Amino acid sequence: MNADYKQCLTALERCLEACNVCYHASLKEEQRMMACIELDRECADICSYTINAMQRSSKFVPQILNLCAEICDACGSECKSHDHQHCQDCAKACFDCAEECRKLI
């Protein structure tokens, strides 16, 4: 595995965790935030897949990183629009992850 991946893998893991926390907390909110919930799932899934692709040195890593950054930005933008702390934490993790992914493209 490429040694340059370490920082990006850490950001991906943080983003995956933040999305899962936000997803679970959003389900419990009185007002269902469907766009947030849907993007949390999309983002968590692509982060997990990106981690796997990087660990096996897939030849598609650049394309996967690009898609991951795009989904992270979308999730971050949606979460940032909500006042809940779990959403704000998720937005930061998503934007950080998108930045790290783009560094490797």
N, C-alpha and C positions, 0 to 999 in steps of 0.2 A: 504494500500500500504506500502511496505517495506520502512522504513526511510533511509536505506542505498542507495536507488535508487536516491536520490536527485541530487548528483553530476553527476551521469551518465545521468539522464534526462536533466540536463542543457547542458551537452556536446552533447547529441543527438539533442536538439533543435538548438544549434549553428551550428552543422553540417548540419542539414536540411536546415537552412537558407543560409549557405554558398554555399551549393550545388545548391540551387535554384538561387542564385545570379550568380554563375558561369555559370550555364546552360543558363540563359537568356543572359548574356554578351557574352558567346561563340557563341550564335546564330547570334550575330551582327558582329563578327569578319570577316574580309575579307576572311581569310582562315578558312573554316569550320573544326572544330576539332571534328569529329564524335565520336571518342572513349571517349573523355572528356565529350561530351554532353550525350552520352549513360550512362556512369558511374555516372555522376551527377544525372541523373534521378533514376537509380537503388539505389544509396546511399540515396537520399532524401526519396524515397519510403520505404526503409528498416528502416530508422531512424524513420519515422512516424509510421510504423507498430510496431516497438520496443517500442516506447513511449506508444502506445495504449496497447500493451501486458503487459507492466510493470504496467500501471495504473490499469489494471483489475486483476493483480496478476495471470497471466496465468501460468499454470504448465509447459509451454514450454519456459519460459523466458531464462533459460540457453542456450538452443539450438538456440533461436532467437538472443541472445546476441552474440553467437559465429558466426553466419552467418553475423550479422551486422558488427562485427569487421572485418571479411574477406572482405566484400564489401567496407567498409570504407578504409581499407588498399589499395585495388585495385584502388579506386577512388583517394585516396591521392597520390599514385605513379604516376598515369596518370597526374593529375593536376600539380604535382611537376615538371614534364618534360616540362611545358610551362612557358614562361617568364611573362605572364600577371599577374597583381597583384591579380585579382579575382581568378585566378588559384592557386596562392601561398597561398592566404587566405583560399581557400577551402582545399588545401592539409593539412595545419596546423589543421584546424577544423576536418578533417577526421582522421588524425593520433591521435589527442587528444581524439576523440570519440572512436576509436578502443581501445585505452589504457584504457579508463574508462569502456568500455564494458567488457574487459578481467578481470578487477579487480573484477567484480561481478560474473564471471563464476566459 
